[in-house]
């Protein structure tokens, strides 16, 4: 598995997402993913599955040092003291000594950004998380985080797939040597039914979903974390690592709409800021 080096950690470029897998039912799914070879597991306090993820890791027999485990703080804890409290709860649920990446899940309008980032940097300095990152930040927030607070951001996680362009943000984070982690890389299942991706897939003996993942991994500094509950889908996603797109494929995907955002909670920031 290819990795991206960032802020002293190596992040596997194809990870395993666990959104909408709450409760104990998540454990066998993660165990299956680990057995197949996934080593990058993405969780969050809001997913209500940290305990199950931790149990799967414990049962897997995979050495802790061979895993890259991410979890996230929810947007109602983005103030001094609250971040550490949230982290303590997550690490207790996971039953791990540390996580590899601790992230802000979503920004909030009233967050104390400098204080929150300072607390996350303290957790990193203490060795409780090996790296820190942010999700769903707009450009204004990223500039403040990186250029003014100077937080050592290991990755930015945002919605990114063949139907949502992120060229402006990609240009910025690449200039700062920050990888971009694509969540909802299959556009919440829509990629599998896209005719353009299906046509490209036929040329490669692959599915449309595999082409969507391969397109992301074809790009410099991009990580993808698709979710897959079925073992067959997990295997399929791993197979995307073997697909090599050509210029004809890239041109066809570039011509797809790039303004379709599917993750739109009421607390999302102004994406144009």
C-alpha positions in Angstrom: 0.0 0.0 0.0 1.4 3.3 -1.0 1.6 6.0 1.7 2.0 9.7 1.9 4.5 11.2 4.3 3.2 14.2 6.2 4.1 15.8 9.5 6.1 12.8 10.6 3.5 10.1 9.8 2.8 7.9 6.8 -0.8 7.7 5.8 -1.9 4.8 3.6 -3.5 6.4 0.4 -6.5 4.1 0.5 -8.3 4.0 3.8 -11.4 2.5 5.2 -14.3 4.8 6.1 -16.8 3.9 8.8 -19.5 6.6 8.5 -23.0 5.4 9.1 -21.8 2.2 10.8 -22.9 2.8 14.4 -22.8 0.3 17.2 -21.5 -3.2 17.4 -22.4 -4.1 13.9 -19.3 -2.1 12.8 -16.9 -4.5 14.4 -17.2 -7.5 12.0 -17.1 -5.0 9.1 -13.8 -3.5 10.3 -12.4 -6.9 11.1 -13.1 -8.0 7.5 -11.4 -4.9 6.1 -8.3 -5.5 8.3 -8.2 -9.1 7.2 -8.2 -8.1 3.6 -5.3 -5.7 4.0 -6.7 -2.3 4.9 -4.5 -0.5 7.4 -6.0 3.0 7.5 -9.2 3.1 9.5 -11.2 6.4 9.7 -13.6 6.8 12.7 -15.2 9.7 14.6 -16.9 10.3 17.9 -20.1 11.3 16.0 -20.1 7.9 14.2 -20.8 6.2 17.5 -18.6 3.3 16.6 -15.3 3.9 18.3 -15.8 1.1 20.7 -16.5 -1.3 17.8 -13.5 -0.1 15.8 -11.3 -0.6 18.9 -12.7 -4.1 19.4 -12.1 -5.0 15.8 -8.5 -3.8 16.0 -8.0 -5.8 19.1 -9.5 -9.0 17.6 -7.6 -8.6 14.3 -4.2 -9.6 15.5 -2.7 -6.8 13.4 0.2 -5.0 15.1 -0.8 -1.6 16.4 2.3 -0.1 14.7 1.1 -1.3 11.3 -2.2 0.6 11.6 -3.2 4.1 11.0 -6.2 5.0 13.1 -8.1 8.3 12.8 -10.8 9.7 15.0 -12.4 13.2 15.2 -13.8 15.7 17.7 -17.4 16.9 17.0 -18.1 20.6 16.5 -19.7 21.1 19.9 -16.3 20.6 21.6 -14.2 23.2 19.9 -13.1 25.2 22.8 -10.3 25.1 25.4 -10.7 22.1 27.7 -13.5 20.5 25.7 -11.2 19.2 23.0 -9.1 17.2 25.6 -12.3 15.9 27.2 -13.6 14.7 23.9 -10.2 13.1 23.1 -10.2 11.3 26.4 -13.6 9.9 25.7 -12.6 8.7 22.2 -9.4 7.1 23.3 -11.3 5.3 26.1 -13.8 4.0 23.6 -11.1 2.8 21.2 -9.1 1.3 24.0 -5.9 2.5 22.4 -2.9 4.2 23.9 -2.8 6.7 21.1 -4.3 7.5 17.8 -2.4 8.3 14.6 -4.5 11.3 13.6 -6.9 13.4 15.6 -9.1 15.8 13.5 -11.7 18.5 13.9 -14.7 16.9 12.3 -16.6 20.1 11.4 -15.9 23.7 12.2 -18.5 25.7 14.2 -19.4 29.4 13.9 -18.4 30.0 17.6 -15.3 27.9 17.8 -12.2 29.3 19.4 -9.9 28.2 16.6 -6.5 29.2 18.1 -7.3 27.7 21.5 -8.7 24.5 20.0 -5.7 24.0 17.7 -3.4 24.8 20.6 -5.0 22.0 22.6 -4.7 19.6 19.7 -1.1 20.5 19.3 -0.6 19.8 23.0 -2.1 16.3 22.6 0.3 15.8 19.8 3.3 17.0 21.9 2.2 14.5 24.6 2.2 11.6 22.2 -1.5 10.9 22.6 -2.0 11.6 18.9 0.8 11.3 16.3 -0.7 14.0 14.1 -3.5 16.4 13.9 -5.8 17.5 11.0 -9.0 19.3 10.1 -12.1 18.3 8.1 -14.6 20.5 6.2 -12.6 23.8 6.6 -13.0 26.4 3.9 -10.2 28.4 2.4 -10.5 31.2 5.0 -10.2 28.7 7.9 -7.3 26.9 6.3 -5.3 30.1 5.8 -5.9 31.0 9.5 -5.0 27.5 10.6 -1.9 27.1 8.5 -0.5 30.7 8.1 -1.5 32.4 11.3 -1.8 29.7 14.0 0.8 27.7 12.1 -0.7 24.4 13.2 1.1 21.3 11.9 -1.9 20.0 9.8 -1.2 16.5 8.5 -4.2 16.4 6.2 -7.4 18.2 5.2 -10.4 15.9 4.9 -13.2 17.2 2.6 -15.9 15.9 0.2 -14.2 15.0 -3.1 -15.3 12.8 -5.9 -15.6 13.0 -9.7 -18.7 15.3 -9.5 -17.3 17.8 -7.1 -14.2 19.8 -8.1 -11.7 20.9 -5.4 -9.1 22.5 -7.6 -8.8 25.7 -5.6 -8.3 23.9 -2.3 -6.0 21.3 -3.9 -3.8 24.0 -5.3 -3.6 25.6 -1.8 -2.8 22.5 0.2 -0.3 21.2 -2.3 1.5 24.5 -2.0 1.7 23.8 1.8 2.6 20.1 1.4 -0.7 19.1 3.0 -2.4 16.0 1.6 -6.1 16.1 0.8 -8.2 13.2 2.1 -11.3 12.6 0.1 -14.4 11.5 1.9 -17.6 10.4 0.1 -15.2 9.4 -2.8 -18.0 7.5 -4.5 -20.5 10.4 -4.1 -22.5 8.3 -1.7 -22.9 5.5 -4.2 -23.8 7.7 -7.2 -20.5 7.0 -8.9 -21.4 3.4 -9.4 -24.3 4.4 -11.7 -22.5 7.0 -13.8 -22.4 6.1 -17.5 -19.1 7.8 -18.2 -17.4 6.0 -15.3 -19.0 2.7 -16.4 -17.7 3.2 -19.9 -14.2 3.8 -18.7 -14.5 0.8 -16.4 -15.3 -1.5 -19.3 -12.1 -0.5 -21.0 -10.2 -1.5 -17.8 -12.3 -4.5 -16.8 -13.3 -2.6 -13.7 -16.5 -1.1 -12.1 -17.4 2.5 -12.2 -16.8 2.7 -8.4 -13.3 1.4 -8.9 -12.7 4.0 -11.6 -13.8 6.8 -9.2 -11.3 5.6 -6.6 -8.6 5.2 -9.1 -9.2 8.7 -10.4 -8.6 10.1 -6.9 -5.5 8.1 -6.3 -4.2 9.1 -9.7 -3.8 12.6 -8.3 -0.8 13.9 -6.4 -1.3 14.2 -2.7 -4.8 12.7 -2.6 -6.0 10.0 -0.1 -9.4 8.3 -0.4 -11.4 6.7 2.4 -14.4 4.8 0.8 -16.9 3.0 3.0 -17.8 -0.6 2.2 -19.8 -2.9 4.5 -19.8 -6.0 2.2 -16.5 -8.0 1.9 -17.0 -8.1 -1.8 -17.1 -4.3 -2.0 -14.0 -4.0 0.3 -12.1 -6.3 -2.1 -13.4 -4.3 -5.1 -12.1 -1.0 -3.5 -8.7 -2.5 -2.9 -8.6 -3.7 -6.6 -8.8 0.0 -7.6 -5.2 0.3 -6.5 -4.2 -1.7 -9.6 -6.0 0.5 -12.1 -3.9 2.9 -14.2 -5.9 5.6 -16.0 -4.8 7.2 -19.2 -5.2 10.7 -20.6 -8.4 9.7 -22.4 -9.9 8.5 -19.1 -8.8 11.7 -17.3 -10.3 13.9 -20.0 -13.7 12.1 -19.8 -13.8 12.4 -16.1 -12.7 16.1 -16.2 -15.8 16.7 -18.4 -18.2 15.5 -15.8 -20.1 18.1 -13.7 -17.9 19.4 -10.8 -20.4 21.3 -8.8 -22.4 18.5 -7.1 -22.0 18.6 -3.4 -23.9 15.9 -1.5 -22.9 16.5 2.1 -24.7 19.6 3.1 -25.5 19.7 6.9 -27.0 23.0 8.2 -23.9 23.8 10.1 -21.5 23.6 7.1 -19.3 26.6 6.5 -19.5 29.0 3.6 -17.6 27.0 1.0 -16.8 30.1 -1.0 -15.1 31.9 1.9 
